[in-house]
Amino acid sequence: MENRLVVVAYKPKPVKESELENLVQGHHARLLEEGLVTAKPPFIGKAKDGTLLEIFEWISPEAIQAAHTNPAVLTLWNEFEAVCEYLPAGQVPELQQMFSEFSAVKLEL
């Protein structure tokens, strides 16, 4: 099995910033409960426009595919869709810089 590192960008819908941050705070733990990600804590950063970036590690490409039929994950993704839009990470302006800087978001374990 080969672990897969991913970068996800979540742009909050208007007035949904705190709800999004709460979801991101619990995202990794919920995926970990389903046995889909490694125990390595994710990195979470905030762009100037409020977009959150999360970097975490799936346990395998198969785990990524399994997530698409996992009822708990599908529920979680519906919660995310209510408060944000997913962006290709490359659309986050900071990522156009040679050295991309973000505000660090402390993970509350």
N, C-alpha and C positions, 0 to 999 in steps of 0.2 A: 504494500500500500504506500502510496505517495501522498503526503500531506499537501494541501493546496492553500496557499496564502491568497486572500482576497482583499480588495479595497472596495468599499461601498460608500457612496455619497447619498445622503438623505437631505433634501431641501425641505424645510418645514413649510407647511401650508400656513397662511395668515392666522395669527393668534394661536398656533399649535406648537410653538417652540418648546414649551416646558413639557407638554405631553410627549413630544418626540424624544426629548432628552431622557425622560423616564423610561420610554420603551428601549432606547439604545442601552441604557444602564442595565437592563435585564435581559437583553437580547442574547448575549453569549451564554449566560447561565441557563436560559431556556433551551438553547441548542445543545448545550453540554448534557443536560438532563435527558435529551433524546439520543445521546451517544453519537452526535454528528460532528462535533468539533473537538479540537485538542483542549487540554486544560490550560494552555498558555493564555494568560489574560490578553484581551484585545487592547489595541491602542485606539483612543478616540480623540479626534481633534475637531475644532470648530473654526470654520472659515469666517471672514469678516462679514459675509452676508447671512450668517447663521446656519449655513449648511454644515451638517455633521459628517465627518468621515470616520469610518470604522475599519480597522485592519485586524483581521482575525484569521484563524487557520482551521479549515475543514480537515477531517481525518483522511479523506480520500475523494477522488472524483466520484466514486460510487455514493458517498455520503451526500454530496451535493445533489445528485440525481434522486436519492431517497427522500431528501427534504421536500421535493416537489409532490410527493404523495403522502407525506406524514401529516396527519390531521392536526397535531399540535403546532407544527410549523406553519401550516396553511392558515390556521387561526391567527398566529403571530403576524404573518405577512398581511393579513387583512387589517389588523390593528395598525400596522405601519402605513398602509395605503390610506387610512382615514386621516392621518396627520402629516403625511409628507409625500413628495414625489421623489422617485429614484432618479438620479442623474448619472450619466457616464462620468466617472471620476475626472476624466480629462476636461470636462466642462467647468470644473471649479477653477475660478481665475487664478488662485494661488498656485495651482499645479502647472501653470505656464512659466513659472519662474525657475531659474536654475536650482535655487534652494527654496523649497516651498515651506513657508512657515504658517503654523496654525496655533490657535490657543489650545493648550492641553486641557482635556476634560478628564477630571479625576474619576476613575471608576470606583463606585461605591460598592464594595463587596459585602 
